[in-house]
Amino acid sequence: MSEELVRELIARPPMVRELPGFDAGRAPEEPAPLFVEWLRGALAAEVPDAQVVTLSTVDPEGMPDARVLVLRDVDPARSGWVFWADADSPKGRQLAAGPRAAMTVYWPQLGRQVRVRGAVRSAPAPAALTRSPGARAASLVGRQSEPLGSAAEYDAAFTAALAADPALPVPGHTVYTLEAATVEFWQGDPSRRHVRLRYERSASGWSRTLLWP
Ligand SMILES: Cc1cc2nc3c(=O)[nH]c(=O)nc-3n(C[C@H](O)[C@H](O)[C@H](O)COP(=O)(O)O)c2cc1C
């Protein structure tokens, strides 16, 4: 253990800066609108890559796995968080074997964390999309996380991918929706009076509970 590193980390406590407040008493009945409000706040505050989230899954042996990916949409009707990924990848296979996941995002400039857990539904990208002009970008997927032969091989596939419309799922990608069972909003406070609000879905709708921070 490096004493110098330990000292440096102690000297840098997180969230010691001005942060927004969060009045949990005025939170909406469902979590998706609050998430969108916080995401819009993060975009307005120019948090870099505010739409990048961490997706956690578990492999068939029960070993947890996590990686970051881009959040593509939030569907309030399903309380669903949408992302695109290659079904033929470790995460795709983990989701096929056990279609449940957790998604986490932290926006440092605002001291805000959101945690979403639930079931994951998948839908193949619509057929029309697979005939898009970016179809050659398919060469980028179907091989994710496999060993790469050479940098040049990747460069060629990447150049082709650049031609694709970024608003459309990459051909070959699956559209996944994480349907929330619980969503926790966490607002950090520089004086450590953090606020945590958990939404829980039941047959009769959503309930809200304040948690000890
Ligand atoms: C900023 C950023 C954005 C990413 N966006 C995605 C994405 O939208 N979909 C995706 O499948 N992988 C995305 N990745 C790559 C994943 O983090 C991961 O490396 C890849 O999906 C392989 O994961 P797996 O081996 O667990 O299947 C992104 C990586 C970074 C750093």
The ligand as an SDF file (V2000), in Angstrom:
LIG
                    3D

 31 33  0  0  0  0  0  0  0  0999 V2000
  -18.1720    5.8630  -23.4390 C   0  0  0  0  0  0  0  0  0  0  0  0
  -18.4850    4.4320  -23.8560 C   0  0  0  0  0  0  0  0  0  0  0  0
  -19.6920    4.1530  -24.4600 C   0  0  0  0  0  0  0  0  0  0  0  0
  -20.0100    2.8450  -24.8200 C   0  0  0  0  0  0  0  0  0  0  0  0
  -21.2450    2.5880  -25.3790 N   0  0  0  0  0  0  0  0  0  0  0  0
  -21.5990    1.2980  -25.6280 C   0  0  0  0  0  0  0  0  0  0  0  0
  -22.9250    0.9920  -26.0850 C   0  0  0  0  0  0  0  0  0  0  0  0
  -23.8030    1.8570  -26.2490 O   0  0  0  0  0  0  0  0  0  0  0  0
  -23.2220   -0.3250  -26.3160 N   0  0  0  0  0  0  0  0  0  0  0  0
  -22.2920   -1.3170  -26.1200 C   0  0  0  0  0  0  0  0  0  0  0  0
  -22.6260   -2.4790  -26.3430 O   0  0  0  0  0  0  0  0  0  0  0  0
  -21.0330   -1.0510  -25.6750 N   0  0  0  0  0  0  0  0  0  0  0  0
  -20.6750    0.2250  -25.4180 C   0  0  0  0  0  0  0  0  0  0  0  0
  -19.4080    0.5180  -24.9560 N   0  0  0  0  0  0  0  0  0  0  0  0
  -18.4330   -0.6040  -24.8120 C   0  0  0  0  0  0  0  0  0  0  0  0
  -18.6950   -1.3760  -23.5060 C   0  0  0  0  0  0  0  0  0  0  0  0
  -18.2240   -0.6300  -22.3770 O   0  0  0  0  0  0  0  0  0  0  0  0
  -18.0080   -2.7320  -23.4990 C   0  0  0  0  0  0  0  0  0  0  0  0
  -16.6230   -2.5720  -23.6290 O   0  0  0  0  0  0  0  0  0  0  0  0
  -18.4880   -3.6220  -24.6370 C   0  0  0  0  0  0  0  0  0  0  0  0
  -19.8800   -3.4730  -24.8270 O   0  0  0  0  0  0  0  0  0  0  0  0
  -18.1780   -5.0930  -24.3340 C   0  0  0  0  0  0  0  0  0  0  0  0
  -18.8280   -5.4770  -23.1460 O   0  0  0  0  0  0  0  0  0  0  0  0
  -19.0430   -7.0060  -22.7470 P   0  0  0  0  0  0  0  0  0  0  0  0
  -17.7370   -7.6890  -23.0210 O   0  0  0  0  0  0  0  0  0  0  0  0
  -19.4010   -6.9890  -21.2950 O   0  0  0  0  0  0  0  0  0  0  0  0
  -20.1810   -7.5410  -23.5870 O   0  0  0  0  0  0  0  0  0  0  0  0
  -19.0720    1.8040  -24.5920 C   0  0  0  0  0  0  0  0  0  0  0  0
  -17.8450    2.1070  -23.9810 C   0  0  0  0  0  0  0  0  0  0  0  0
  -17.5630    3.3970  -23.6210 C   0  0  0  0  0  0  0  0  0  0  0  0
  -16.2310    3.6790  -22.9350 C   0  0  0  0  0  0  0  0  0  0  0  0
  1  2  1  0
  2  3  1  0
  2 30  2  0
  3  4  2  0
  4  5  1  0
  4 28  1  0
  5  6  2  0
  6  7  1  0
  6 13  1  0
  7  8  2  0
  7  9  1  0
  9 10  1  0
 10 11  2  0
 10 12  1  0
 12 13  2  0
 13 14  1  0
 14 15  1  0
 14 28  1  0
 15 16  1  0
 16 17  1  0
 16 18  1  0
 18 19  1  0
 18 20  1  0
 20 21  1  0
 20 22  1  0
 22 23  1  0
 23 24  1  0
 24 25  2  0
 24 26  1  0
 24 27  1  0
 28 29  2  0
 29 30  1  0
 30 31  1  0
M  END
$$$$
